[in-house]
Amino acid sequence: MRRILIEKDSINPKTCSYGFPWKHDSICYNFRMPAESVAADKIGEIENKADIETLVIGCDLSDYGFIDEMIGLEQLYIYSGANIYSLDFIKNLNHLTQLYIADSHIESLDPLSRLIQERKRLYDSESDIHKRLFLLIEGICINSDKNLDGKPLVEQGLYISEVIINHKRIKRDHYGIRNIL
């Protein structure tokens, strides 16, 4: 499986630092650092997209549609999402366990909600406990300048360790769902 960093220029991904919004160390521990770098103007040359498990994007791109071909993607980190208005590019990412999108203009979480519903359906139909564990989601963090409500994401019944929407942690406890600032 491949781990890729996309930046304006091709750089050594091992020299980069990666910031995380996660409260729980386990999510950070499970992050797989990119091993190869691709310049933003060379995205069209990426081959074997289904073999990519980690994608980190550190610069603004004009289009994110190429991500929907990365069907094996488990970790997606977009540190600069100034041109992201929709999450439609995640619709095929059934293996996604970590999603981080910063500084976006995302208007709706519906594509993410549909993805979580599909993961829940797969989880409920799987009898092997080990395979079920791979259907859970470790973390979702989306920051947008639009008013987004993340509560429906955790109400769908699939365990998600952390959900952060517009800098607000959404936590489920035995009293129900509440926002933690």
Z-matrix of the N, CA and C atoms (Angstrom, degrees):
N
C 1 1.448
C 2 1.525 1 109.20
N 3 1.308 2 115.27 1 147.02
C 4 1.467 3 121.18 2 -175.10
C 5 1.524 4 111.20 3 -106.35
N 6 1.341 5 113.83 4 151.13
C 7 1.458 6 121.58 5 177.99
C 8 1.528 7 107.19 6 -129.95
N 9 1.337 8 116.39 7 119.50
C 10 1.470 9 121.11 8 -169.89
C 11 1.525 10 111.43 9 -123.14
N 12 1.334 11 114.83 10 141.31
C 13 1.451 12 123.86 11 170.50
C 14 1.522 13 107.61 12 -111.81
N 15 1.331 14 116.85 13 130.09
C 16 1.467 15 121.41 14 174.61
C 17 1.521 16 107.62 15 -110.58
N 18 1.315 17 115.15 16 123.80
C 19 1.469 18 122.89 17 178.05
C 20 1.525 19 107.94 18 -135.01
N 21 1.325 20 116.63 19 172.58
C 22 1.468 21 120.48 20 178.13
C 23 1.518 22 110.98 21 -55.62
N 24 1.315 23 115.46 22 -44.71
C 25 1.467 24 121.53 23 177.34
C 26 1.516 25 108.43 24 -122.03
N 27 1.313 26 115.94 25 152.71
C 28 1.453 27 119.91 26 177.62
C 29 1.533 28 108.81 27 -67.89
N 30 1.336 29 115.72 28 123.98
C 31 1.462 30 120.86 29 -179.40
C 32 1.525 31 109.31 30 -132.89
N 33 1.304 32 116.38 31 169.86
C 34 1.456 33 120.61 32 177.40
C 35 1.525 34 108.25 33 -77.67
N 36 1.328 35 118.97 34 113.80
C 37 1.463 36 120.72 35 -176.59
C 38 1.527 37 113.13 36 -65.32
N 39 1.316 38 117.00 37 -20.40
C 40 1.465 39 119.71 38 179.80
C 41 1.523 40 112.20 39 -74.95
N 42 1.324 41 117.28 40 -12.93
C 43 1.464 42 120.20 41 178.32
C 44 1.529 43 111.90 42 -93.47
N 45 1.311 44 117.11 43 -0.83
C 46 1.474 45 121.64 44 -178.16
C 47 1.523 46 110.24 45 -92.42
N 48 1.309 47 114.76 46 155.36
C 49 1.457 48 119.66 47 170.96
C 50 1.526 49 107.24 48 -109.42
N 51 1.311 50 115.69 49 147.46
C 52 1.453 51 121.51 50 -176.27
C 53 1.525 52 108.51 51 -122.43
N 54 1.322 53 116.16 52 117.81
C 55 1.461 54 120.70 53 178.53
C 56 1.520 55 110.58 54 -85.66
N 57 1.314 56 115.37 55 143.82
C 58 1.459 57 121.23 56 -179.21
C 59 1.523 58 110.51 57 -125.85
N 60 1.319 59 117.79 58 142.30
C 61 1.468 60 120.41 59 177.45
C 62 1.526 61 112.70 60 -91.24
N 63 1.321 62 117.25 61 -1.63
C 64 1.453 63 121.62 62 -168.34
C 65 1.523 64 113.28 63 -73.78
N 66 1.303 65 115.60 64 140.30
C 67 1.459 66 122.63 65 176.18
C 68 1.531 67 110.14 66 -81.95
N 69 1.311 68 116.51 67 -35.94
C 70 1.464 69 121.83 68 -176.61
C 71 1.528 70 110.93 69 -89.04
N 72 1.315 71 115.70 70 128.66
C 73 1.462 72 121.42 71 -178.55
C 74 1.526 73 113.17 72 -62.28
N 75 1.320 74 116.93 73 -29.24
C 76 1.465 75 119.69 74 -175.28
C 77 1.528 76 111.69 75 -60.43
N 78 1.311 77 117.29 76 -36.91
C 79 1.466 78 119.77 77 179.84
C 80 1.525 79 109.34 78 -65.42
N 81 1.315 80 116.84 79 -43.65
C 82 1.472 81 120.74 80 178.06
C 83 1.523 82 110.53 81 -63.65
N 84 1.323 83 115.89 82 -41.34
C 85 1.463 84 120.69 83 -179.92
C 86 1.525 85 110.91 84 -62.23
N 87 1.326 86 117.48 85 -36.10
C 88 1.465 87 121.40 86 -178.25
C 89 1.530 88 113.49 87 -79.37
N 90 1.330 89 117.86 88 -10.16
C 91 1.459 90 120.98 89 178.39
C 92 1.530 91 109.38 90 -63.33
N 93 1.325 92 115.56 91 133.49
C 94 1.466 93 121.52 92 177.82
C 95 1.521 94 109.15 93 -105.91
N 96 1.303 95 115.68 94 110.45
C 97 1.453 96 122.20 95 -175.90
C 98 1.538 97 111.10 96 -62.36
N 99 1.325 98 116.98 97 137.87
C 100 1.471 99 119.50 98 178.10
C 101 1.531 100 112.04 99 -57.14
N 102 1.319 101 115.47 100 143.90
C 103 1.457 102 121.97 101 179.55
C 104 1.521 103 111.74 102 -109.49
N 105 1.325 104 116.43 103 -15.08
C 106 1.462 105 119.46 104 178.69
C 107 1.517 106 109.73 105 -135.88
N 108 1.313 107 115.27 106 157.36
C 109 1.455 108 121.69 107 -176.41
C 110 1.524 109 109.65 108 -123.39
N 111 1.329 110 114.85 109 143.28
C 112 1.462 111 121.23 110 177.40
C 113 1.526 112 107.76 111 -130.56
N 114 1.310 113 116.46 112 130.63
C 115 1.466 114 120.23 113 175.86
C 116 1.524 115 108.95 114 -70.08
N 117 1.315 116 116.35 115 145.39
C 118 1.464 117 121.41 116 -176.06
C 119 1.526 118 112.86 117 -55.68
N 120 1.314 119 117.84 118 -34.12
C 121 1.467 120 119.97 119 -179.32
C 122 1.531 121 112.80 120 -79.88
N 123 1.328 122 118.02 121 1.53
C 124 1.469 123 122.59 122 179.65
C 125 1.531 124 112.62 123 -113.48
N 126 1.319 125 117.21 124 12.56
C 127 1.469 126 120.78 125 -177.85
C 128 1.523 127 111.53 126 -57.22
N 129 1.294 128 117.75 127 -38.56
C 130 1.458 129 121.56 128 -179.74
C 131 1.519 130 113.61 129 -62.14
N 132 1.318 131 117.38 130 -16.94
C 133 1.460 132 121.99 131 -179.67
C 134 1.527 133 113.58 132 -91.53
N 135 1.326 134 117.64 133 -1.84
C 136 1.465 135 120.12 134 179.12
C 137 1.523 136 108.71 135 -66.96
N 138 1.316 137 115.43 136 125.31
C 139 1.464 138 121.28 137 179.39
C 140 1.528 139 109.94 138 -105.47
N 141 1.317 140 115.68 139 165.51
C 142 1.463 141 122.78 140 176.96
C 143 1.531 142 111.46 141 50.14
N 144 1.294 143 116.39 142 53.29
C 145 1.468 144 121.32 143 -176.30
C 146 1.522 145 112.73 144 -61.76
N 147 1.317 146 117.56 145 -28.48
C 148 1.465 147 120.25 146 -179.82
C 149 1.526 148 111.66 147 -69.18
N 150 1.329 149 118.24 148 -16.45
C 151 1.464 150 122.12 149 -179.21
C 152 1.524 151 113.39 150 -90.05
N 153 1.306 152 118.29 151 2.26
C 154 1.460 153 121.21 152 -177.06
C 155 1.527 154 108.79 153 -88.21
N 156 1.345 155 116.60 154 123.98
C 157 1.458 156 120.96 155 -179.79
C 158 1.523 157 112.40 156 -102.75
N 159 1.329 158 118.37 157 -27.14
C 160 1.465 159 122.20 158 178.90
C 161 1.518 160 108.47 159 -130.35
N 162 1.323 161 116.05 160 131.34
C 163 1.460 162 121.84 161 175.33
C 164 1.517 163 107.72 162 -131.24
N 165 1.332 164 115.62 163 122.90
C 166 1.452 165 122.44 164 176.70
C 167 1.529 166 106.72 165 -119.23
N 168 1.328 167 116.25 166 126.77
C 169 1.466 168 121.59 167 179.70
C 170 1.517 169 107.65 168 -117.96
N 171 1.327 170 115.49 169 119.24
C 172 1.457 171 120.36 170 -175.50
C 173 1.508 172 114.60 171 -108.54
N 174 1.320 173 117.09 172 8.09
C 175 1.463 174 120.41 173 179.98
C 176 1.526 175 108.53 174 -139.86
N 177 1.338 176 116.07 175 162.24
C 178 1.464 177 119.46 176 177.56
C 179 1.525 178 109.91 177 -72.97
N 180 1.307 179 115.62 178 136.16
C 181 1.467 180 122.13 179 175.13
C 182 1.520 181 107.72 180 -115.57
N 183 1.312 182 116.15 181 156.68
C 184 1.460 183 119.15 182 178.72
C 185 1.532 184 111.80 183 -81.60
N 186 1.345 185 116.43 184 -24.18
C 187 1.464 186 120.56 185 -177.13
C 188 1.529 187 108.91 186 -146.20
N 189 1.317 188 116.27 187 138.02
C 190 1.456 189 121.72 188 179.95
C 191 1.530 190 111.37 189 -114.88
N 192 1.318 191 117.11 190 8.87
C 193 1.456 192 122.12 191 -176.74
C 194 1.517 193 114.14 192 -60.65
N 195 1.323 194 118.10 193 -26.60
C 196 1.463 195 121.47 194 -179.12
C 197 1.534 196 111.69 195 -62.88
N 198 1.325 197 117.58 196 -21.64
C 199 1.464 198 121.11 197 -177.20
C 200 1.520 199 111.45 198 -65.61
N 201 1.330 200 118.46 199 -31.04
C 202 1.470 201 119.66 200 -176.55
C 203 1.522 202 113.01 201 -65.18
N 204 1.337 203 117.71 202 -13.12
C 205 1.465 204 121.24 203 175.84
C 206 1.525 205 112.13 204 -86.00
N 207 1.311 206 118.20 205 -6.86
C 208 1.466 207 122.72 206 -178.18
C 209 1.521 208 109.26 207 -91.01
N 210 1.326 209 115.60 208 66.85
C 211 1.464 210 121.41 209 -170.67
C 212 1.525 211 113.54 210 -68.06
N 213 1.321 212 118.58 211 -14.02
C 214 1.466 213 121.76 212 176.57
C 215 1.517 214 112.99 213 -94.98
N 216 1.331 215 116.86 214 3.94
C 217 1.464 216 121.85 215 -174.46
C 218 1.528 217 111.26 216 -63.80
N 219 1.330 218 115.19 217 127.72
C 220 1.460 219 121.37 218 177.91
C 221 1.522 220 111.51 219 -108.17
N 222 1.318 221 116.88 220 -31.92
C 223 1.457 222 120.85 221 -176.39
C 224 1.526 223 109.00 222 -130.25
N 225 1.329 224 115.26 223 124.66
C 226 1.460 225 120.97 224 178.64
C 227 1.522 226 108.20 225 -129.06
N 228 1.333 227 115.24 226 117.67
C 229 1.458 228 122.48 227 178.69
C 230 1.518 229 108.42 228 -122.36
N 231 1.316 230 116.74 229 117.01
C 232 1.463 231 122.45 230 176.73
C 233 1.518 232 106.80 231 -117.74
N 234 1.321 233 115.23 232 106.03
C 235 1.464 234 120.75 233 -174.67
C 236 1.523 235 113.19 234 -83.91
N 237 1.304 236 116.91 235 -15.32
C 238 1.458 237 120.15 236 179.69
C 239 1.524 238 108.06 237 -141.04
N 240 1.326 239 116.32 238 98.71
C 241 1.460 240 120.80 239 -173.56
C 242 1.511 241 113.99 240 -112.51
N 243 1.324 242 117.27 241 39.72
C 244 1.469 243 121.04 242 -175.81
C 245 1.526 244 113.50 243 -60.65
N 246 1.322 245 117.59 244 -22.19
C 247 1.463 246 120.44 245 -179.52
C 248 1.527 247 112.87 246 -107.02
N 249 1.319 248 117.19 247 18.15
C 250 1.467 249 120.75 248 179.41
C 251 1.524 250 109.10 249 -100.98
N 252 1.326 251 114.75 250 117.38
C 253 1.459 252 121.82 251 178.42
C 254 1.530 253 111.58 252 -115.51
N 255 1.333 254 116.50 253 -16.46
C 256 1.453 255 121.99 254 -176.08
C 257 1.529 256 109.77 255 -141.52
N 258 1.318 257 115.44 256 150.59
C 259 1.465 258 121.63 257 176.22
C 260 1.522 259 112.59 258 -98.29
N 261 1.311 260 117.56 259 17.88
C 262 1.463 261 120.59 260 -177.05
C 263 1.529 262 112.79 261 -57.24
N 264 1.316 263 118.66 262 -25.26
C 265 1.465 264 121.78 263 -177.67
C 266 1.532 265 112.98 264 -71.93
N 267 1.332 266 119.37 265 -6.65
C 268 1.465 267 120.19 266 178.91
C 269 1.528 268 113.30 267 -96.93
N 270 1.307 269 118.15 268 -0.07
C 271 1.469 270 121.26 269 -171.21
C 272 1.530 271 114.06 270 -58.33
N 273 1.325 272 118.91 271 -27.93
C 274 1.464 273 121.99 272 -178.08
C 275 1.524 274 113.67 273 -99.87
N 276 1.314 275 118.24 274 7.00
C 277 1.463 276 121.54 275 -172.26
C 278 1.531 277 111.61 276 -92.88
N 279 1.324 278 116.76 277 66.30
C 280 1.463 279 122.10 278 -175.60
C 281 1.524 280 114.06 279 -70.77
N 282 1.327 281 118.58 280 -7.35
C 283 1.464 282 121.61 281 179.11
C 284 1.525 283 112.16 282 -103.65
N 285 1.322 284 117.28 283 1.51
C 286 1.456 285 122.27 284 -174.42
C 287 1.534 286 111.04 285 -62.17
N 288 1.338 287 116.47 286 125.16
C 289 1.464 288 121.21 287 177.45
C 290 1.524 289 111.96 288 -116.09
N 291 1.335 290 117.18 289 -24.02
C 292 1.453 291 121.70 290 178.89
C 293 1.518 292 109.02 291 -133.03
N 294 1.337 293 115.75 292 127.81
C 295 1.458 294 121.38 293 179.10
C 296 1.520 295 108.57 294 -134.03
N 297 1.320 296 115.49 295 122.90
C 298 1.465 297 120.89 296 177.95
C 299 1.526 298 107.99 297 -134.62
N 300 1.324 299 116.67 298 122.05
C 301 1.464 300 121.77 299 177.20
C 302 1.521 301 107.29 300 -133.35
N 303 1.332 302 116.08 301 120.61
C 304 1.463 303 121.53 302 -178.38
C 305 1.522 304 110.35 303 -108.26
N 306 1.322 305 115.30 304 153.60
C 307 1.463 306 123.25 305 170.25
C 308 1.519 307 113.95 306 50.47
N 309 1.324 308 115.91 307 50.90
C 310 1.464 309 120.64 308 -177.68
C 311 1.527 310 110.92 309 -107.52
N 312 1.329 311 113.74 310 -179.12
C 313 1.466 312 122.46 311 175.35
C 314 1.533 313 109.33 312 -123.65
N 315 1.318 314 116.84 313 30.71
C 316 1.459 315 122.32 314 -177.24
C 317 1.531 316 109.06 315 -60.16
N 318 1.317 317 114.97 316 129.16
C 319 1.455 318 121.25 317 -175.28
C 320 1.518 319 113.76 318 -98.80
N 321 1.354 320 117.05 319 -20.09
C 322 1.455 321 120.07 320 -175.75
C 323 1.529 322 109.82 321 -149.67
N 324 1.310 323 114.97 322 142.80
C 325 1.464 324 121.24 323 175.38
C 326 1.527 325 111.83 324 -96.55
N 327 1.341 326 117.47 325 9.26
C 328 1.467 327 121.17 326 -176.98
C 329 1.529 328 113.57 327 -55.78
N 330 1.357 329 120.56 328 -45.05
C 331 1.469 330 118.47 329 178.44
C 332 1.533 331 112.29 330 -60.91
N 333 1.311 332 117.32 331 -37.01
C 334 1.461 333 121.13 332 177.36
C 335 1.525 334 110.14 333 -68.28
N 336 1.300 335 117.36 334 -40.74
C 337 1.460 336 121.65 335 177.50
C 338 1.531 337 110.69 336 -60.47
N 339 1.325 338 117.19 337 -43.07
C 340 1.471 339 120.58 338 178.27
C 341 1.527 340 110.84 339 -64.58
N 342 1.326 341 117.49 340 -38.41
C 343 1.459 342 121.48 341 177.95
C 344 1.534 343 110.02 342 -64.13
N 345 1.313 344 117.52 343 -42.91
C 346 1.462 345 121.24 344 178.44
C 347 1.524 346 110.57 345 -64.91
N 348 1.336 347 117.75 346 -39.60
C 349 1.463 348 120.79 347 177.23
C 350 1.525 349 110.88 348 -61.50
N 351 1.332 350 117.12 349 -40.08
C 352 1.464 351 120.77 350 178.59
C 353 1.525 352 110.37 351 -66.32
N 354 1.339 353 116.57 352 -42.29
C 355 1.469 354 120.37 353 177.78
C 356 1.539 355 109.97 354 -62.15
N 357 1.304 356 117.24 355 -39.32
C 358 1.465 357 121.49 356 178.30
C 359 1.524 358 110.26 357 -65.00
N 360 1.330 359 116.84 358 -41.27
C 361 1.469 360 120.42 359 177.96
C 362 1.530 361 110.31 360 -61.51
N 363 1.332 362 116.37 361 -45.53
C 364 1.467 363 120.74 362 178.53
C 365 1.527 364 111.18 363 -63.42
N 366 1.325 365 115.96 364 -40.59
C 367 1.462 366 121.59 365 178.93
C 368 1.532 367 110.58 366 -60.51
N 369 1.325 368 116.21 367 -47.30
C 370 1.459 369 120.91 368 -178.01
C 371 1.523 370 112.84 369 -66.83
N 372 1.323 371 117.84 370 -27.81
C 373 1.464 372 120.56 371 -178.85
C 374 1.527 373 113.19 372 -90.15
N 375 1.323 374 117.67 373 -9.08
C 376 1.467 375 122.05 374 -178.37
C 377 1.524 376 110.26 375 -89.71
N 378 1.332 377 117.02 376 128.08
C 379 1.461 378 120.23 377 179.98
C 380 1.528 379 112.54 378 -95.27
N 381 1.311 380 118.30 379 -21.12
C 382 1.463 381 122.43 380 179.91
C 383 1.527 382 109.44 381 -79.49
N 384 1.333 383 116.75 382 115.84
C 385 1.458 384 121.33 383 -175.70
C 386 1.532 385 112.07 384 -60.64
N 387 1.319 386 117.15 385 -35.47
C 388 1.469 387 120.24 386 -179.98
C 389 1.527 388 111.08 387 -66.61
N 390 1.307 389 117.19 388 -39.29
C 391 1.464 390 120.43 389 177.25
C 392 1.526 391 110.95 390 -70.59
N 393 1.327 392 116.12 391 -33.56
C 394 1.466 393 119.73 392 178.25
C 395 1.523 394 111.56 393 -62.40
N 396 1.319 395 116.88 394 -37.87
C 397 1.470 396 120.79 395 -179.31
C 398 1.521 397 112.15 396 -59.30
N 399 1.324 398 117.17 397 -33.04
C 400 1.459 399 121.05 398 179.96
C 401 1.525 400 112.90 399 -75.50
N 402 1.309 401 117.52 400 -6.64
C 403 1.460 402 121.54 401 177.99
C 404 1.526 403 112.78 402 -94.20
N 405 1.322 404 117.24 403 -9.10
C 406 1.457 405 121.30 404 177.94
C 407 1.531 406 109.16 405 -77.20
N 408 1.316 407 116.91 406 159.77
C 409 1.470 408 121.44 407 -177.58
C 410 1.516 409 108.75 408 -114.07
N 411 1.330 410 115.40 409 130.32
C 412 1.463 411 120.53 410 -178.36
C 413 1.524 412 111.85 411 -78.26
N 414 1.308 413 118.27 412 -46.15
C 415 1.444 414 119.13 413 -176.23
C 416 1.511 415 113.93 414 -161.38
N 417 1.334 416 114.85 415 143.00
C 418 1.462 417 123.29 416 174.61
C 419 1.518 418 106.83 417 -131.04
N 420 1.312 419 116.62 418 125.72
C 421 1.460 420 121.13 419 175.14
C 422 1.520 421 107.76 420 -137.64
N 423 1.323 422 116.08 421 117.21
C 424 1.457 423 121.50 422 178.86
C 425 1.518 424 108.07 423 -130.44
N 426 1.307 425 114.93 424 124.42
C 427 1.459 426 120.82 425 176.14
C 428 1.520 427 108.47 426 -116.01
N 429 1.320 428 115.06 427 122.82
C 430 1.458 429 122.49 428 -176.78
C 431 1.524 430 108.34 429 -135.99
N 432 1.322 431 115.49 430 156.52
C 433 1.468 432 118.88 431 174.85
C 434 1.532 433 111.04 432 -84.63
N 435 1.322 434 117.14 433 2.79
C 436 1.470 435 122.18 434 176.84
C 437 1.525 436 109.34 435 -97.82
N 438 1.308 437 116.67 436 157.59
C 439 1.457 438 122.17 437 179.16
C 440 1.528 439 108.62 438 -79.49
N 441 1.324 440 116.80 439 110.17
C 442 1.456 441 122.25 440 -178.94
C 443 1.526 442 109.58 441 -118.87
N 444 1.321 443 115.97 442 143.57
C 445 1.453 444 121.54 443 178.39
C 446 1.525 445 108.41 444 -111.83
N 447 1.318 446 116.78 445 112.88
C 448 1.458 447 121.09 446 -178.41
C 449 1.518 448 114.65 447 -89.07
N 450 1.320 449 117.87 448 -6.50
C 451 1.463 450 119.96 449 -178.04
C 452 1.527 451 112.91 450 -57.26
N 453 1.343 452 119.63 451 -42.60
C 454 1.471 453 118.56 452 179.69
C 455 1.536 454 113.59 453 -60.39
N 456 1.316 455 117.79 454 -23.52
C 457 1.465 456 119.96 455 179.42
C 458 1.526 457 111.10 456 -65.17
N 459 1.318 458 117.08 457 -41.43
C 460 1.464 459 119.84 458 -178.48
C 461 1.525 460 112.37 459 -86.26
N 462 1.304 461 117.42 460 -11.21
C 463 1.467 462 120.89 461 178.75
C 464 1.527 463 112.84 462 -84.42
N 465 1.323 464 117.45 463 -3.37
C 466 1.460 465 120.75 464 -175.40
C 467 1.523 466 113.51 465 -82.42
N 468 1.329 467 116.87 466 -3.82
C 469 1.456 468 119.40 467 172.15
C 470 1.517 469 115.48 468 92.65
N 471 1.318 470 119.40 469 -4.02
C 472 1.460 471 121.18 470 175.91
C 473 1.519 472 107.56 471 -95.52
N 474 1.312 473 116.88 472 131.49
C 475 1.455 474 119.97 473 -178.59
C 476 1.530 475 110.34 474 -66.89
N 477 1.317 476 115.46 475 126.09
C 478 1.457 477 122.97 476 174.88
C 479 1.527 478 105.26 477 -127.50
N 480 1.324 479 116.95 478 120.01
C 481 1.459 480 121.09 479 -174.36
C 482 1.524 481 112.21 480 -59.91
N 483 1.331 482 117.96 481 -48.32
C 484 1.460 483 121.09 482 179.65
C 485 1.519 484 110.40 483 -138.57
N 486 1.332 485 115.51 484 134.84
C 487 1.461 486 121.66 485 173.07
C 488 1.525 487 106.49 486 -127.86
N 489 1.327 488 115.37 487 121.94
C 490 1.456 489 121.68 488 178.14
C 491 1.528 490 106.80 489 -126.85
N 492 1.315 491 116.01 490 118.83
C 493 1.456 492 120.90 491 179.02
C 494 1.527 493 107.59 492 -124.05
N 495 1.319 494 115.09 493 124.12
C 496 1.468 495 121.63 494 -179.11
C 497 1.532 496 111.61 495 49.36
N 498 1.317 497 114.47 496 49.33
C 499 1.467 498 123.85 497 174.97
C 500 1.530 499 113.70 498 68.32
N 501 1.328 500 117.88 499 14.47
C 502 1.463 501 121.56 500 177.64
C 503 1.523 502 109.13 501 -115.99
N 504 1.325 503 116.06 502 124.16
C 505 1.459 504 121.33 503 175.61
C 506 1.520 505 109.27 504 -77.30
N 507 1.295 506 115.26 505 133.16
C 508 1.458 507 121.06 506 177.53
C 509 1.512 508 106.27 507 -110.81
N 510 1.302 509 115.66 508 121.90
C 511 1.452 510 120.39 509 -174.40
C 512 1.516 511 109.60 510 -124.38
N 513 1.304 512 114.53 511 141.42
C 514 1.458 513 120.44 512 174.75
C 515 1.526 514 106.98 513 -104.36
N 516 1.287 515 117.59 514 128.98
C 517 1.454 516 120.84 515 174.27
C 518 1.525 517 108.18 516 -133.75
N 519 1.293 518 117.31 517 -174.32
C 520 1.468 519 119.16 518 -176.03
C 521 1.524 520 113.04 519 -68.53
N 522 1.324 521 117.97 520 -8.53
C 523 1.464 522 121.08 521 174.93
C 524 1.525 523 112.01 522 -94.32
N 525 1.322 524 116.31 523 -2.42
C 526 1.454 525 120.20 524 -177.66
C 527 1.520 526 110.06 525 113.68
N 528 1.280 527 116.39 526 -152.84
C 529 1.450 528 121.48 527 -175.61
C 530 1.506 529 109.31 528 -102.26
N 531 1.321 530 115.71 529 139.99
C 532 1.463 531 120.26 530 178.71
C 533 1.516 532 109.38 531 -146.99
N 534 1.267 533 116.10 532 155.82
C 535 1.453 534 121.79 533 175.41
C 536 1.513 535 108.85 534 -89.24
N 537 1.302 536 115.49 535 139.49
C 538 1.454 537 121.46 536 173.83
C 539 1.511 538 106.21 537 -119.85
N 540 1.307 539 117.22 538 121.95
C 541 1.456 540 120.71 539 -179.26
C 542 1.492 541 111.09 540 -85.80
